[in-house]
Amino acid sequence: MYFERLNEQNVEQYIDYLKLAMQQEPDMMTVEEIDEEGIRTRLRDSFYEKSTSILAMENNEGRYLISAY
């Protein structure tokens, strides 16, 4: 497993992971639906640029997101 800063180049992998998790374990998710556009928009937000979200990657797939503000 390796870690990358969440950015526009890997955000689609993270969204794909969320979709898979929602299908496989919906009871483990904390949301009813995935706000794909909201996730993409947050990457361009000035507040987000001052924070760090780290995406844990395994086999070139996003697995977990860790945020620090």
DSSP file (Angstrom, degrees, kcal/mol; ACC not computed):
  #  RESIDUE AA STRUCTURE BP1 BP2  ACC     N-H-->O    O-->H-N    N-H-->O    O-->H-N    TCO  KAPPA ALPHA  PHI   PSI    X-CA   Y-CA   Z-CA
    1    1 A M              0   0    0      0, 0.0     2,-0.3     0, 0.0    57,-0.2   0.000 360.0 360.0 360.0 141.9    0.0    0.0    0.0
    2    2 A Y  E     -A   57   0A   0     55,-2.2    55,-3.6    53,-0.0     2,-0.4  -0.890 360.0-124.6-136.2 168.6    1.2    3.5   -0.7
    3    3 A F  E     +A   56   0A   0     -2,-0.3     2,-0.3    53,-0.2    53,-0.2  -0.921  22.3 177.4-123.9 140.9   -0.1    7.0   -0.1
    4    4 A E  E     -A   55   0A   0     51,-2.2    51,-4.0    -2,-0.4     2,-0.3  -0.967  37.5-104.6-135.3 151.0   -0.8    9.9   -2.5
    5    5 A R  E     -A   54   0A   0     -2,-0.3    49,-0.3    49,-0.3     2,-0.2  -0.618  47.1-108.0 -71.6 132.8   -2.3   13.3   -2.0
    6    6 A L        +     0   0    0     47,-3.5     2,-0.3    -2,-0.3    47,-0.2  -0.470  59.9 149.9 -63.8 127.6   -5.8   13.3   -3.3
    7    7 A N    >>  -     0   0    0     -2,-0.2     4,-1.3    -3,-0.0     3,-0.9  -0.853  62.5 -81.3-149.4-177.9   -5.8   15.4   -6.5
    8    8 A E  T 34 S+     0   0    0     -2,-0.3     4,-0.3     1,-0.2    -2,-0.1   0.718 122.3  59.0 -67.5 -19.8   -7.5   15.7   -9.9
    9    9 A Q  T 34 S+     0   0    0      1,-0.2    -1,-0.2     2,-0.1     4,-0.1   0.768 119.3  25.4 -79.9 -25.5   -5.3   12.9  -11.4
   10   10 A N  T <> S+     0   0    0     -3,-0.9     4,-1.6    -5,-0.1     3,-0.4   0.404  91.5  97.2-118.5   3.0   -6.5   10.3   -8.8
   11   11 A V  H  X S+     0   0    0     -4,-1.3     4,-2.5     1,-0.2     5,-0.2   0.849  81.7  57.6 -63.2 -33.1   -9.9   11.5   -7.7
   12   12 A E  H  > S+     0   0    0     -4,-0.3     4,-2.5     1,-0.2    -1,-0.2   0.870 104.1  52.3 -66.5 -35.0  -11.7    9.2  -10.2
   13   13 A Q  H  > S+     0   0    0     -3,-0.4     4,-2.0     2,-0.2    -1,-0.2   0.895 110.2  49.0 -64.7 -39.3  -10.0    6.2   -8.6
   14   14 A Y  H  X S+     0   0    0     -4,-1.6     4,-2.3     2,-0.2    -2,-0.2   0.919 111.1  48.8 -66.0 -43.7  -11.3    7.4   -5.2
   15   15 A I  H  X S+     0   0    0     -4,-2.5     4,-2.4     1,-0.2    -2,-0.2   0.902 109.7  52.7 -63.6 -40.9  -14.8    7.9   -6.6
   16   16 A D  H  X S+     0   0    0     -4,-2.5     4,-2.3     1,-0.2    -1,-0.2   0.907 108.6  50.6 -60.0 -41.3  -14.7    4.4   -8.1
   17   17 A Y  H  X S+     0   0    0     -4,-2.0     4,-2.8     1,-0.2    -2,-0.2   0.920 109.0  50.9 -62.5 -43.4  -13.7    3.0   -4.8
   18   18 A L  H  X S+     0   0    0     -4,-2.3     4,-2.4     1,-0.2    -2,-0.2   0.901 109.5  50.6 -61.6 -40.5  -16.6    4.7   -3.0
   19   19 A K  H  X S+     0   0    0     -4,-2.4     4,-1.8     2,-0.2    -1,-0.2   0.924 112.0  47.3 -62.0 -44.3  -19.0    3.4   -5.6
   20   20 A L  H  X S+     0   0    0     -4,-2.3     4,-2.7     1,-0.2     5,-0.3   0.927 112.5  48.9 -63.2 -45.4  -17.7   -0.2   -5.0
   21   21 A A  H  X S+     0   0    0     -4,-2.8     4,-2.9     1,-0.2     7,-0.2   0.886 109.0  53.7 -62.0 -38.8  -17.9    0.2   -1.3
   22   22 A M  H  < S+     0   0    0     -4,-2.4    -1,-0.2    -5,-0.2    -2,-0.2   0.874 113.0  43.7 -64.5 -37.1  -21.4    1.6   -1.5
   23   23 A Q  H  < S+     0   0    0     -4,-1.8    -2,-0.2    -5,-0.2    -1,-0.2   0.905 121.6  37.4 -72.7 -42.6  -22.4   -1.5   -3.5
   24   24 A Q  H  < S+     0   0    0     -4,-2.7    -2,-0.2     1,-0.2    -3,-0.2   0.853 135.3  13.3 -83.4 -35.8  -20.6   -4.1   -1.4
   25   25 A E    ><  +     0   0    0     -4,-2.9     3,-1.9    -5,-0.3     4,-0.5  -0.438  64.1 159.5-140.1  63.3  -21.1   -2.7    2.1
   26   26 A P  G >  S+     0   0    0      0, 0.0     3,-1.0     0, 0.0     5,-0.1   0.807  76.3  61.2 -59.9 -29.2  -23.8    0.1    2.1
   27   27 A D  G 3  S+     0   0    0      1,-0.2    -5,-0.1    -3,-0.1    -2,-0.0   0.678 100.5  55.3 -71.6 -15.8  -24.4   -0.3    5.8
   28   28 A M  G <  S+     0   0    0     -3,-1.9    -1,-0.2    -7,-0.2     2,-0.2   0.545  90.1  94.5 -90.7  -8.7  -20.7    0.7    6.5
   29   29 A M    <   -     0   0    0     -3,-1.0   -11,-0.0    -4,-0.5    -7,-0.0  -0.545  65.4-149.2 -84.6 150.0  -21.1    4.0    4.5
   30   30 A T  S    S+     0   0    0     -2,-0.2     2,-0.3     2,-0.0    -1,-0.1   0.349  77.9  59.9 -99.3   5.2  -21.9    7.2    6.4
   31   31 A V  S    S-     0   0    0     -5,-0.1     3,-0.1     1,-0.1    -2,-0.1  -0.910  72.2-136.8-129.9 158.3  -23.8    8.7    3.4
   32   32 A E  S    S+     0   0    0     -2,-0.3     2,-0.3     1,-0.2    -1,-0.1   0.811  89.8   6.6 -81.1 -33.1  -26.8    7.7    1.4
   33   33 A E  S    S-     0   0    0      2,-0.0     2,-0.6     0, 0.0    -1,-0.2  -0.963  79.1-104.8-147.4 161.8  -25.3    8.6   -2.0
   34   34 A I        -     0   0    0     -2,-0.3     2,-1.5    -3,-0.1     3,-0.2  -0.798  21.1-147.9 -94.5 123.5  -21.9    9.7   -3.3
   35   35 A D     >  +     0   0    0     -2,-0.6     4,-2.1     1,-0.2     5,-0.2  -0.665  24.4 173.7 -89.6  82.0  -21.7   13.3   -4.3
   36   36 A E  H  > S+     0   0    0     -2,-1.5     4,-2.2     1,-0.2    -1,-0.2   0.918  76.7  45.9 -59.2 -47.5  -19.2   12.9   -7.2
   37   37 A E  H  > S+     0   0    0      1,-0.2     4,-2.8     2,-0.2    -1,-0.2   0.869 110.2  55.0 -67.1 -35.2  -19.3   16.5   -8.4
   38   38 A G  H  > S+     0   0    0      2,-0.2     4,-2.1     1,-0.2    -1,-0.2   0.889 108.0  49.3 -62.5 -39.4  -19.0   17.7   -4.8
   39   39 A I  H  X S+     0   0    0     -4,-2.1     4,-1.0     2,-0.2    -2,-0.2   0.932 113.3  46.1 -64.7 -46.0  -15.8   15.7   -4.4
   40   40 A R  H  X S+     0   0    0     -4,-2.2     4,-0.5     1,-0.2     3,-0.5   0.904 112.7  50.5 -63.6 -41.1  -14.4   17.0   -7.7
   41   41 A T  H >< S+     0   0    0     -4,-2.8     3,-1.5     1,-0.2     4,-0.4   0.881 102.0  61.3 -64.9 -39.1  -15.3   20.6   -6.8
   42   42 A R  H >< S+     0   0    0     -4,-2.1     3,-1.2     1,-0.3     6,-0.3   0.827  94.2  63.9 -58.9 -32.1  -13.7   20.3   -3.4
   43   43 A L  H 3< S+     0   0    0     -4,-1.0    -1,-0.3    -3,-0.5    -2,-0.2   0.783 105.9  44.3 -63.3 -25.9  -10.3   19.7   -5.0
   44   44 A R  T << S+     0   0    0     -3,-1.5    -1,-0.3    -4,-0.5    -2,-0.2   0.427  89.0 112.8 -97.4  -0.4  -10.5   23.2   -6.6
   45   45 A D    <>  -     0   0    0     -3,-1.2     4,-1.7    -4,-0.4    -3,-0.0  -0.506  69.5-133.7 -76.1 139.2  -11.7   24.9   -3.4
   46   46 A S  H  > S+     0   0    0      1,-0.2     4,-0.7     2,-0.2    -1,-0.1   0.842 106.5  54.4 -64.2 -33.1   -9.2   27.3   -1.8
   47   47 A F  H >4 S+     0   0    0      1,-0.2     3,-1.3     2,-0.2     4,-0.3   0.927 106.0  52.1 -64.1 -43.7   -9.8   25.8    1.7
   48   48 A Y  H >4 S+     0   0    0      1,-0.3     3,-1.9    -6,-0.3    -1,-0.2   0.873 100.8  61.5 -60.1 -37.3   -9.0   22.4    0.4
   49   49 A E  H 3< S+     0   0    0     -4,-1.7    -1,-0.3     1,-0.3    -2,-0.2   0.748 103.2  51.6 -62.7 -21.9   -5.7   23.7   -1.0
   50   50 A K  T << S+     0   0    0     -3,-1.3    -1,-0.3    -4,-0.7     2,-0.2   0.424 109.7  59.1 -93.5  -0.1   -4.7   24.6    2.6
   51   51 A S  S <  S-     0   0    0     -3,-1.9     2,-0.4    -4,-0.3    18,-0.2  -0.659  78.1-127.6-118.0 176.5   -5.5   21.1    3.8
   52   52 A T  E     - B   0  68A   0     16,-2.8    16,-2.9    -2,-0.2     2,-0.5  -0.990  15.6-173.8-131.9 126.7   -4.2   17.7    2.9
   53   53 A S  E     - B   0  67A   0     -2,-0.4   -47,-3.5    14,-0.2     2,-0.5  -0.985  14.9-157.1-116.8 122.5   -6.3   14.6    2.0
   54   54 A I  E     -AB   5  66A   0     12,-3.7    12,-2.8    -2,-0.5     2,-0.6  -0.866   1.9-152.6-105.1 128.3   -4.2   11.5    1.6
   55   55 A L  E     -AB   4  65A   0    -51,-4.0   -51,-2.2    -2,-0.5     2,-0.5  -0.885  10.5-141.4-101.7 120.1   -5.5    8.7   -0.5
   56   56 A A  E     -AB   3  64A   0      8,-2.6     7,-3.3    -2,-0.6     8,-0.8  -0.704  23.8-160.7 -79.9 126.3   -4.3    5.2    0.4
   57   57 A M  E     +AB   2  62A   0    -55,-3.6   -55,-2.2    -2,-0.5     2,-0.3  -0.867  17.3 176.2-114.0 142.7   -3.7    3.2   -2.8
   58   58 A E  E >  S- B   0  61A   0      3,-2.4     3,-1.1    -2,-0.4    -2,-0.0  -0.958  76.8  -6.8-145.0 126.1   -3.4   -0.5   -3.3
   59   59 A N  T 3  S-     0   0    0     -2,-0.3     3,-0.1     1,-0.2    -1,-0.1   0.886 129.3 -58.8  54.8  41.1   -3.0   -2.1   -6.7
   60   60 A N  T 3  S+     0   0    0      1,-0.2     2,-0.4     0, 0.0    -1,-0.2   0.738 115.3 115.4  60.1  27.2   -3.5    1.3   -8.3
   61   61 A E  E <  S-B   58   0A   0     -3,-1.1    -3,-2.4   -45,-0.0    -1,-0.2  -0.985  71.0-115.7-124.9 137.6   -6.9    1.7   -6.7
   62   62 A G  E     +B   57   0A   0     -2,-0.4    -5,-0.2    -5,-0.2     3,-0.1  -0.485  37.7 168.4 -67.7 138.5   -7.9    4.2   -4.1
   63   63 A R  E     +     0   0A   0     -7,-3.3     2,-0.3     1,-0.4    -6,-0.2   0.749  54.9   6.0-119.3 -50.2   -8.8    2.6   -0.8
   64   64 A Y  E     -B   56   0A   0     -8,-0.8    -8,-2.6     2,-0.0     2,-0.5  -0.954  56.0-140.5-139.8 154.8   -9.1    5.1    2.0
   65   65 A L  E     -B   55   0A   0     -2,-0.3     2,-0.5   -10,-0.2   -10,-0.2  -0.980  13.6-171.6-120.3 128.1   -9.1    8.9    2.4
   66   66 A I  E     -B   54   0A   0    -12,-2.8   -12,-3.7    -2,-0.5     2,-0.4  -0.980  10.8-163.2-118.3 123.6   -7.4   10.5    5.4
   67   67 A S  E     -B   53   0A   0     -2,-0.5     2,-0.4   -14,-0.3   -14,-0.2  -0.866  11.7-176.0-113.1 142.5   -7.9   14.3    5.8
   68   68 A A  E      B   52   0A   0    -16,-2.9   -16,-2.8    -2,-0.4    -2,-0.0  -0.997 360.0 360.0-133.1 128.6   -5.9   16.8    7.8
   69   69 A Y              0   0    0     -2,-0.4    -1,-0.1   -18,-0.2   -16,-0.1   0.392 360.0 360.0-112.1 360.0   -7.0   20.4    8.1
